[in-house]
């Protein structure tokens, strides 16, 4: 098994950088479904270009490489302890090389281990089988979509849908509600794994296991196959769209499993995954540890996704160079596409919490805070970012309004939108929320011309405050300084569409 560690390293890198063929086909189908010249189409074009860039550069598709989850089948008598040690070493090396972002944070101290290793990290599930080879499957599922997982205990009352009972129609309602509640926070277009039954723990585990299925397989249980097809078709009727911008494509996959349950419990567990559906596997020779063949793909070249060398621009885009004035921001309207230039500063949960009670190390007046936790590497004395897409902005809702007022920040950049408290502050201060395309880490990295410095590395690389310079960094104004929010509008419209599915359906 001397080659096992190098095989695991190859699997990790390939999973992080190369979207599998079934997911590529599903995204291309979503693009064909979408209305041209819309915000959602612009997002899908950016996604397609990003997928190609990541594959060609062997770099992370999305900067949030998630909690690596391994499902491992081994022959009887295999040394699982040695395999676990090799996987951990491969994870640490992939993190060091910038193929994974350091994501393992001590829940008690808040300290990032820096190598993706820690208590419970990475996740490894070993199972035995009677075959001679080893099968290893890996899922990299980021925190933004992980936060949109949801579990229902039925019977229950659901907004817009009424009562969900303990039958397949009740399951149908739960799944539709799960898609609706994710909106753009989970980086739609997304895929969901669903478990019917089990207990609270096994239900979530079974739901996540469904994400290891190919998107174009057919459920062997006829009633579940029908339900999967129904959800896939009608979830797209909700009008949530890519990134929650509204549109024709919201879901690219629905996979459902069922388990026995206790008489008193009926859980429906939903694991939401984003368009950056990073899932691969490999067959490993149990004698040498060599990678024999890939799962989910063959040896043919990856399907090219982008239609051209860049994203389609209309010439109507508005260029902004930071710092900007209040007057410039108040001229922006919801739906405008902007191209950002000049200095920006990244900031996530730890920085926002810190700034509530401390001064900023840099002047933020007229500037921009980018909700981003990058993959960062250092060459000599110089830092560079290897992946730098937006993170989910909703987590900063408790802080953002106060920080806008305190520091006179003019632009907040992230994904998924923010709430009423932030919207009111944007109007009061004269600031705007700009939605970047979630997961498009390689595309946005190309827009970063310099890393000028960093503060608060003690927070960990994703949570540090990186000072960057950008050129023609595209984003969409989804919350303007006049009290308008595309996110609130889409949520309300999609809620109205969701209500149309309240009546029972015979599957």
N, C-alpha and C positions, 0 to 999 in steps of 0.2 A: 504493500500500500504506500510505497515511497512517493508516488505521484498524486496522492489524494489531495494534499494541501494545494498544489498548483492547479488541480482540476477545480477545486472549490473557488480559488481566486478567479479563474476564467469564468466560472458560472456567475460570480458576483458582479464582475465587470460587465459581462454581456447582458445580464439582467438590468443593470443600472443604465446602460447606454443604448441598448438595441431593442426597440419595441417589437414584440413577436408578430408574425404575419397575420394572425386572426384579429389582433387589435388594430393593426394598420388597415386591414380591409374594412373593419367596422367604422373607423374614423373617416375613411374615404367615402363610405356609404352615407355617413352623416353629412359630409360636405355636399354630396350630390343632392341630399334632401333639403339643404338649407337655401334660403332666399338670397340671391346675389346682392352685393352692395349693401349689406347690413352689418351691424356691429358683430353679430354672431358669425357671419361669414368671414369677416376680418380676423376674428379669433381663431377660426378653423384654419385659415390660411397661415396664420402665425404658428399654430400648433404643427401643421404639416412641415413647415420649414424647420422648426425646432427639432422634430423627430429626425430629419435628415442630418442636421448639424451634429446632433448628439452621436448618431451612429458613425458618421464619417470621422469625427474627432475622438471617438471612444471616451466620451465624457458624459456625466450624468444628465439624463433627459430633464429631470427636475432636481432642484437643489435639495429638496426634502426627500432623502432616500429612505425615510421611514424606519420602522423597526423590522430588521431582516427576520423573516419567518421561514424556517426550513421544515419541510416534511420529508422524512428519510426512511426508505424501505431498505432493510439489510437482510442478508442471508443469516440463517441460524448460526451462531457462533462468532459473528463478526464483533470486532472490538469497538464497541460504540464509544467508549471513553476516549480512545485514541482518535476516533473520527471527530468527536466533539472538540477535542483540543486543536486538531488541525483546522477545523472550521473557524474557531475563535482566532487562530493566528492569521488565517486568510482574511477574516473581517478586519482585523487590526491593520494588516498591510494594505488592503483596499482603501481604508480610511486615510492612511498615511499618504497614499498616492493620489488622493482627491477623487476617487471613484465613488466613495460614500462620504456623506457629511457626518461629522461626529454628533450623534443624536442621543447618546446614553447619558441621562441626567439623574443624579442621586436625588430621590424624592424627598429626603430629609434635609440635606445640606444645600441642594440646588446646584451642586458642582457637576460640571460636565467631565466625564472620564477622558474625553479627547480621542478615544479609540473605538467607540461603539461597543465596548465591553463593560459589563456590570452585572449586578444581580438581575437575572431574568433576561439579559441582553447578550447575544441575540436569542430569539426564540427557536428552540429545536425540539421537534417531535419525532422520536424514533419508533419505528414499527418493524416487526419481523415478517418475512414472507419466505416461501419455499423456493424462490428463484435463486440463481447463483450470483447474479449481478446486484449492484447497489443502484437504487434510484433516488435522486435528490431533486426536490422541487423547491424553488425559492420565490417568495413574494416580497416585494418592496412596496409597502403601502404607507404613504405619507400621513402626517398628522392632521392636515386639513380635512382629508376625507375620513380619516379615522374618527375625528370628532363628530362626524355626521352619522356614524353608526347609531342605530336606535333599536330598542327592544320593546315589544308590546305584550301586555298580559291581557288576553281577551277572556270574556267580553269586555269591551271598553268603548267609550265615546270618543270619536275622532272629529276634529273640526272639519266642517263642510261635508263630511261623509256619514255622520250619525253613528249608530251602534255597529261595531264589528263583533260578530258572533263567532262561536267555536266551530267554524266550518270553512270550506275553501273560499266562500264569498267573503267571510270576515278576514281571511288571510289576504285576499285581493285588496280589500280596503286598506289594510295595514301597509302593504307594499306601496300602493299608490301614494299614501300619506308620507311614507319614508322618502320617496323620490321628491315629493313636493317640499318637504321641510329642508332638504339639502340645498335647494336653490342654487346659487353660484358658489356657495362656500366650499363645496366639495369638488370644485373644478369640473363641472359638467362640460362636455358630455361624459356621463359616468356609466359604471357597471355595478350591479348589486348581486351579492350572494345572500340567499335567504334560507333560514332554517325554520321549519315548523316543528314545534315540540321540543323535547329535551328539557333540561333545567336551565337556570339563568346562565350558568357557565358553559355547559355543553352546547347550548343553543348558539351562542356567539361563536364558539369554536367551529361548529358545523357550518354556520353561515360563511365564515371566512374560508373554510375548506372548499366551498362551492366556487370560489374565485380561482381555484386551481383547474377548473374545467375549461375546455376550449370554448370560446364564444359561439362557435358554429356547430357545437355538438347538439344532440337531441336527447332530452331526458328520457330514460327508459320507462319511467312511470307515465302513462298516457295523460292522466289528469294533471300532472305537474308540467308536462310538455305543453299542454294547452294553456295553462296559467302563465308559464314563461312567455309564450308567444303573445298572449293577451296583454301582459304588462309591457313588453317591449314595444308593442304597437301603440298602446293608449297612453303610456307615459310621455310619449312624444307629442301627444295632443294637448298637454298641459301648457305648452307655450313658454317653458322656462328658458330653453335655449342654452347655447354654449356660454359658459361663464355666468349664466343667469341674466344674459342680455335680452332675453326674449328670442323666440325663434322656433324652428320646426324640429330641431334635433336636441334631445335632452338625455336620452339613454342609449347605450350601445350594447348592453347585455344584461340579462336577468337569468340567474341560475338558482334553482330551488331544490332543497333537500328536505327530508322529513325523518324525524326520530320518534320513538315512543316517548311518552310523557307520564307524569303522575296524574291521577284522576283530578286532583285539585288544581292543576296548573296547565295552562295552555299558552305557551310563549311563541311569539313570532319575532325572530331575531334577524336583523338586516345589517349586513356589512357593506358599506358604500365604498366604492373605489373610483378614483378619478380617471380621466382620459389617459393619463400617464400610467397605464395599467401594466406595471412591470412585473411580469411573471414568466419564469422560464424553468427548465429542468434539464437534467442530464442523466444518462445511464453511465455508470462507472464500473470498470473492471474490478471485481473484488479482490483479485490477486495483486494487481499492480497499482490500482488507484487511478489508472488512466481514464480519460474521458472517451467513451466509446462512441456515443452519438447524442445529439440534442433532442429534447422533447419540445413540442409545440412548433418546431420549425425544421426545415431540411437544409441542405447545403447551398441552395440557390441564393443568389444575391437578394438582399432585402428590397422590398417594394419601395420605390421612390415615392415620396409623398408630395413634395412641393411642386407647384406649377412653374415656378421661375426662381430667380436668384434672390428675390426679396418679397416682402409683403406688398400687395397692391395698394398704391397711394393714389389719391384723386387730384392732388394739387390744392385741395381746400383745407388741408391740415394747418393747424395754427402752431407756429414755433414760439416756444417760451424759453428764455435764458434766465436762469436764477443768478441773483435774487430778482424777484418780480414784485411789482407794486400791487396794492389792493385794487387799483383801477384796472390793471390788466386782468386780474382774476375775475372781477365782476363783469367783464366783457364776455367771459366764457359762458356757454349754455350747455345744458345737459345734452349729450349726444355728440358734442364736438370731439374730433380727434386731434390730439396735441402731440407735438414732437418736442421733447424736453432736451435742454442743453445746459451745460455748466455743472456746478457742484450740487451733489445731493448727499444725504446722510441716511444710512440704514438704521432702523430701530424696531425692536420687537418687544416682547412682554417685559423682559428685565429692564430695558432702557426706559420704557414708558413708566414703569413703577418708580424707577430712580428719579426721573425728571419731575415727578409730582412734588418732591420735597427737596430737590437740589437744583443748582444751576447747570446749564449745559456747558460742556467743554468748548463748544463752538457757537458762534452767533447764528441762531435759527431764524432771525427776523427776515421775512421775505423769502425764506428758503423752503426746502422740501424734505419731508421725512418719508423714506421708502420702507414700507413693511417688508423686510427681506432678511432671511437668514442664509447667507451664502455658503458655498463651499469655497474655502480660502486656502491657498498654498503660499509658501514663502520660498523665493529663490534668492539666496544671499540675504541682503537686507531689504529686499523689495517684495511686498505682498502683491498677489494678483488673485482675482476671483475666477474659479473654475466653473461655477454655476451660480446664477444670481437672479432667479425669478421671484415673483411676489409671494408672500405668505398671506394667510387668511386674516383680513383686517378686523373681523368681528371681535376677536379676542381683546383688542385695544379699546373697545367701546367704553369701558369704565374710566379710561384715562384721557382719551383723545380730546374731548372738548376742553378740559382744563389746560392741556398742553397747548392747544391752539391759542387760547386766550393769553396764557402766560408768556409764550415765546413769539407770538405773532407769526406763526408758521402759515405759509400761503398755500401749500399743496401737500396733501397726504396721498401717497401712492401705495396701492395694495391690490387685493382681489377680494371679491365677494361682497363688497359694500359695507356700510356701517349703519348705525341706528339713528333714532330720532334725536338723541342727545347730541351726537356729533353733527347731525344735519343742522340743528339750531345754532350750534357754534360756528359752523361754516358760514351761515348767513350773517351772523353777528360780526364776525371778525373780518369777513371778506376773504374766504379761502375756498378751495375746491378739493373734492375727492376724485382722484384719477385712477381708473381701473386698468391695471396691466393684465396681461394674459397669464393666468395661473399655469404653472408647470413649464412655461417656455424659457427655461433657465439658460439654454445655450444661445437662443436668439438675443436675450437681453444682455448676456455677457458680452456679445459683440458690440453692444452699444456703450459699453464702459471703456473709456479710453485711458483711465488712470485710477489707481488706488492711492490716494494722497496720504492716507494714514488711518489709524484705528485707535479708538478708546475703549476701555472696559473689556479687554481680553479676558479678564478674570471672570466675566459672565459666561465664557465659552464662545467659540467662533460664531455659532449662529446668532447669539444674543448680543455680540459686541456691536459697537457703533462704528461702522465703516464709513470713511469719508471718500467718496468717489466722484469722478467727473464723467458725465455722459454726453453722447452726441446723438441727436435724432432718436431719442428713446420714446417709442410710441405708447400712448395710453389714451383711454376714452374718458371724457368727463361724464361720470355717472351720478355725481352729487354736486350741484353747483352752488354758488353763493346766493342764489335767489330762493332757496328752499325746495328745489326740485330733486327728486331721487328716482333714478331709473329702477333701483333695486326695490323700493317700496311699490312702485307702479307694477313691476313684473310679479311681485309676490301677490298683490291684490288680484291682478288679472288671472294668474295661474290658480289662485284660490277659487275664483269663480268657475274656472274650467274644472277644477277638482270636484266641485259640488255636483257637477253633471254625472258623476260616477257613483252617486249615493244609492241609487236604486239597485236592488239585487240583480246579479247576472248569473245565468246558468252556464257553467263552463263545460 
